[in-house]
Structure formats: structure tokens, C-alpha cells
């Protein structure tokens, strides 16, 4: 081992002109060392770095693909919602139109029904008025007849005496007898 150590020490003291050896000047050897380190890192780390970048690239592409699928799904849902909205609006318009038509039909039915009811009431009113007129006329006739009868009875009672009374009765009996003979 001593030989090995001596050889390194001996290599460190070789003259720099025209021979191979280690340069212990740090400032002169730094770019060379850095280029060797970068070369080793690039050579050995290229695969790892490529794998990391490829994984990152795949994750980004998957995220973009998923986002596109979600976007397409959202667009499809939006189109479905718009179609349903148009359908509901159409149905609402139909209900509105049908409702207005139904209201108009009901209004006409109500007007016709009310008109018929008013005509019936008018007829009932006219019949009631006519009936009341007839009843009133009959009552007036009956009163006039009763008053006339009372007046005639009063006049007869004041003017008739027994003899006139007997002659009137005999004349009436004679008329009834004649009528009976005619009818037989």
C-alpha cells in the first residue's frame, strides 16, 4: 500500500511540461471537471430524466384528454338540457294555447247558459205577470159581481113586496118549466 500512496504523491509532483499528470490548479481544471461531470450526468441521467419527462408528458396528455372528454360530456349535457328546455317551452306554449282555447270555450258556454237562464227567467216573469193579472182581474170581477149582487139584493129587498115577490117566483118557475119541456 505504501507503494500505491507513493505513486500518487509522485504523480502529484511531476512536472507539467510535456508529461501526463494531475493538475492541482482548481481554477484551471474546473471547466474540464464540470464538463466531465455534466457528461457523466447526461450519459447516465438521460434515461432517468427522459422517463421523468415522459411520465410528466403522459400525465399532462391524460389530463388534457380527460378534460376534453369532460368538456364533450358537458357540451352533450348542455345540448340535452337545451333540447329539454325547447320541448318544455313547446309544451308550455301548447298548454297556454289550449288553456286559452278552453277558457274561451268555457266563457262561451257560460254566456250561452246564462243567456238561456235569462230567457227562462224572462218567460217565468212574463208567465207570473200574466197569471197575476188574470188573478187580479178575477178578483176584481168577483168583487164587482159581489157588490152588484149586494146592490141588486138590496134594491130587490127594498122594492119587492110579498105580492111582487110571489109573481117573480111564479114567473121564474114558469120559465124553468118551459125550459125543462124544451130540453125533454
Protein Blocks (a to p, Z undefined) as FASTA:
>chain_A
ZZmmmmmmmmmmpcfehpacddfbfklmmmmmmmmmmmmmmmmmmmmmmmmmmmmmmmmm
mmmmmmmmmmmmmmmmmmmmmmmmmmmmmmmmmmmmmmmmmmmmmmmmmmmmmmmmmmmm
mmmmmmmmmmmmmmmmmmmmmmmmmmmmmmmmmmmmmmpcfklmmmmmmmmmmmmmmmmm
mmZZ
